[in-house]
Amino acid sequence: MSTPSTADLALQLKALHEAPEILRVVNVWDAISAKTVAALPETRAIATAGHSIAAAYGYDDGGMPLELALAGAKVVADAVDLPVTADLDDGYADPAETIRRAIGFGIVGANVEDRLRPFDESVARVSAIMKAAEAEGVDFQLNARTDAIVRGGDRPKSESIADAIARGRAFLEAGAPLVFVPGALTRDDVEALVEGLGRGRLSVIGAPGALPAADYEALGVARISYGPFTQRVALRALRDVAADLYGTGVIPEDTPALN
């Protein structure tokens, strides 16, 4: 079987975003985590967690250099034959060039956050990304993130949601397929966002305390991802087994064998 092209993988991811079923993407941060998740029969696409890649190299979230962010995404894309969408922070200094380079590494989608930059500047950056992807001949699946809620500060939640809707609509008009709104956890939040953006346009993060994925699907959410929480679960397992090894000193018998 021939390896699918980057353009083909982008169309696969687009179809998953547009399907009536919510797309669940389990975030990974290196080759082995990507291969582990990709081996599950339910996996249709892979998402990187920028926070997790940064943590693996000793950087704070949002502080990872561009070259390392792209290299980390490439490692994941090279490890699997599935569509890969990457967390590329805010797109860095030149988001269009960042996405152009990412496409060259086989990346077919990305989270790019607005960090609550001025409205027009944020929209212009989304537009530049989509034009760059079009020039590369790829139906790039930008998951345009607005930080209207998580960076909303002390303003009322209703104002943050209204801002998220205004920004999200502008991102959609600029060509972004999806709008990612972290911080939208409750049913009321999601209902308001779906009403404002349309069914099949909203992407959320399944943070602790979020609704079950099936509930988000029923509300019209297109995609749910899990950010750095998958790595945190893995690190908790490492911590727990390390603590046990300081006690019994024995690896559990049900530990998977090496391939």
C-alpha positions in Angstrom: 0.0 0.0 0.0 1.4 3.4 -1.0 1.9 6.1 1.6 -0.8 8.8 1.5 0.3 12.2 0.4 0.2 15.2 2.6 -2.8 16.5 0.5 -4.6 13.2 0.9 -4.0 13.2 4.7 -5.4 16.7 4.9 -8.5 15.6 3.2 -8.8 12.7 5.6 -8.6 15.1 8.5 -11.1 17.4 6.9 -13.6 14.5 6.5 -13.1 13.6 10.2 -13.8 17.2 11.2 -17.0 17.3 9.0 -18.4 13.9 10.1 -21.4 13.9 12.4 -19.4 12.0 15.0 -17.1 14.0 17.2 -13.4 13.5 16.4 -11.4 12.5 19.5 -7.7 13.1 19.2 -5.4 11.8 21.9 -2.4 14.1 22.2 1.1 12.7 22.0 4.6 14.2 22.3 7.2 11.9 20.7 7.5 8.9 18.4 6.7 6.2 20.9 3.6 7.9 22.3 2.4 8.5 18.7 2.9 4.9 17.7 1.2 3.7 20.9 -1.9 5.7 20.3 -1.9 5.1 16.5 -1.9 1.3 17.2 -5.4 1.5 18.7 -8.1 0.6 16.2 -10.2 3.6 17.2 -7.5 6.1 16.3 -8.2 8.1 13.1 -5.8 11.1 13.6 -3.0 12.1 15.9 -2.5 15.5 17.6 0.6 16.7 19.2 0.6 18.6 22.5 3.0 21.5 22.4 2.9 21.8 26.2 4.1 18.2 26.4 6.8 18.5 23.8 8.1 21.7 25.5 8.0 19.9 28.9 10.0 17.0 27.5 12.8 19.4 26.6 12.7 21.6 29.7 10.7 24.5 28.4 7.6 26.2 29.8 4.4 26.0 27.8 4.7 28.7 25.1 8.4 29.1 25.5 9.6 26.4 23.1 11.7 27.7 20.2 10.1 27.4 16.7 12.8 25.0 15.4 12.1 22.6 18.3 8.3 22.9 17.9 8.6 22.0 14.2 11.1 19.2 14.9 8.8 17.7 17.5 5.9 17.7 15.1 8.0 16.1 12.4 9.0 13.3 14.7 5.4 12.5 15.3 4.4 12.8 11.6 7.3 10.5 10.6 6.2 7.9 13.1 2.6 7.3 11.9 0.7 7.0 8.6 -2.3 9.0 10.0 -3.2 12.7 9.7 -1.2 14.7 12.2 -2.3 18.0 13.6 0.3 19.9 15.6 0.1 22.4 18.4 2.2 25.3 17.1 1.6 27.8 19.9 0.8 31.2 18.4 2.4 30.5 15.1 5.6 32.4 16.1 6.8 35.6 14.4 5.6 34.6 10.9 2.7 32.2 11.2 2.3 31.8 7.4 5.9 30.6 7.1 5.6 28.4 10.2 2.6 26.6 8.6 4.3 26.4 5.2 7.3 24.6 6.9 5.0 22.4 8.9 3.2 21.3 5.8 6.6 20.4 4.3 7.1 18.0 7.3 3.7 16.3 6.6 1.6 18.2 9.1 -1.9 18.7 7.9 -3.5 20.7 10.7 -2.5 22.9 13.6 -3.7 24.7 16.7 -2.6 28.3 16.5 -3.6 30.6 19.4 -4.5 34.3 19.3 -3.2 35.0 22.8 -5.9 37.8 22.7 -3.9 39.9 20.3 -5.9 42.8 18.9 -8.9 41.6 16.9 -7.7 42.7 13.4 -4.2 41.4 14.0 -5.5 38.0 15.1 -7.8 37.7 12.1 -4.9 38.7 9.7 -2.7 36.0 11.1 -5.4 33.4 10.5 -5.9 34.7 7.0 -2.2 34.5 6.3 -2.0 30.9 7.5 -4.8 29.8 5.2 -3.4 31.6 2.2 0.0 30.0 2.8 -1.6 26.6 3.0 -3.6 27.2 -0.2 -0.4 28.1 -2.0 1.0 24.7 -0.9 -2.0 22.9 -2.4 -3.2 21.5 1.0 -6.6 21.8 2.5 -5.0 22.7 5.8 -7.1 22.0 8.9 -6.4 25.0 11.1 -7.9 24.7 14.5 -7.9 28.5 15.1 -7.7 29.0 18.9 -9.0 32.0 20.7 -7.9 32.6 24.3 -11.0 34.8 25.0 -12.0 32.6 28.0 -8.6 31.5 29.4 -7.1 35.0 29.1 -10.3 36.8 29.9 -9.1 37.9 33.3 -11.8 39.3 35.6 -14.3 40.2 33.0 -17.7 38.4 33.2 -17.8 35.0 31.5 -20.6 36.2 29.2 -18.2 38.9 27.8 -15.5 36.3 27.2 -17.9 34.0 25.4 -19.2 36.9 23.3 -15.6 37.8 22.4 -14.8 34.1 21.6 -17.8 34.0 19.2 -16.8 37.3 17.5 -13.3 36.2 17.0 -14.3 32.7 16.0 -16.7 33.9 13.4 -14.0 36.1 11.9 -11.5 33.2 11.9 -14.1 31.1 10.1 -14.6 33.8 7.5 -10.9 34.0 7.0 -10.9 30.3 6.1 -10.2 28.4 9.3 -12.2 25.1 9.4 -12.6 25.0 13.2 -12.4 27.4 16.2 -10.8 26.1 19.3 -12.0 27.6 22.6 -10.1 26.3 25.6 -11.9 26.9 28.9 -15.4 26.0 27.5 -16.2 23.2 29.9 -19.8 23.6 30.9 -22.9 22.7 28.9 -24.1 26.3 29.0 -20.7 27.6 27.6 -20.7 25.1 24.8 -24.4 25.7 23.9 -23.7 29.4 23.6 -20.6 28.8 21.5 -22.2 26.3 19.1 -25.2 28.7 18.7 -22.8 31.5 17.9 -20.4 29.6 15.6 -22.6 26.8 14.2 -22.7 23.1 14.6 -19.5 21.3 13.6 -17.3 24.3 14.0 -16.2 24.2 17.6 -13.3 22.4 19.1 -12.8 21.9 22.9 -10.3 20.4 25.3 -11.3 17.5 27.6 -9.8 18.9 30.7 -10.6 17.4 34.1 -14.2 18.4 34.9 -15.2 18.6 31.3 -18.3 16.9 29.9 -18.1 13.4 28.4 -17.2 13.4 24.7 -20.6 12.0 23.8 -22.3 15.0 25.4 -20.2 17.4 23.4 -21.0 15.5 20.2 -24.7 15.8 21.0 -24.2 19.6 21.5 -22.6 19.9 18.0 -18.9 20.0 18.9 -16.7 18.8 16.0 -13.5 17.8 17.9 -12.2 17.1 21.4 -8.5 16.9 22.3 -6.8 16.4 25.6 -3.7 18.6 25.6 -1.0 17.9 28.1 -3.2 15.8 30.3 -2.3 12.6 28.5 1.4 13.2 29.3 0.5 14.0 32.9 -1.3 10.7 33.2 1.7 8.9 31.8 4.0 10.7 34.2 1.8 9.8 37.1 2.2 6.1 36.1 5.9 6.6 36.0 6.0 8.2 39.4 3.8 5.5 40.9 5.9 2.6 39.5 9.1 4.4 40.6 7.7 4.7 44.1 6.8 1.0 44.1 10.3 0.1 42.9 11.7 1.9 45.9 9.5 -0.4 47.9 9.3 -3.9 46.4 12.0 -3.3 43.8 10.1 -5.5 41.4 8.6 -4.5 38.0 4.9 -5.6 37.9 4.3 -8.9 36.2 1.7 -7.5 33.8 4.2 -5.0 32.3 4.2 -5.4 28.5 7.1 -7.2 27.0 9.5 -5.4 24.8 8.8 -5.7 21.0 
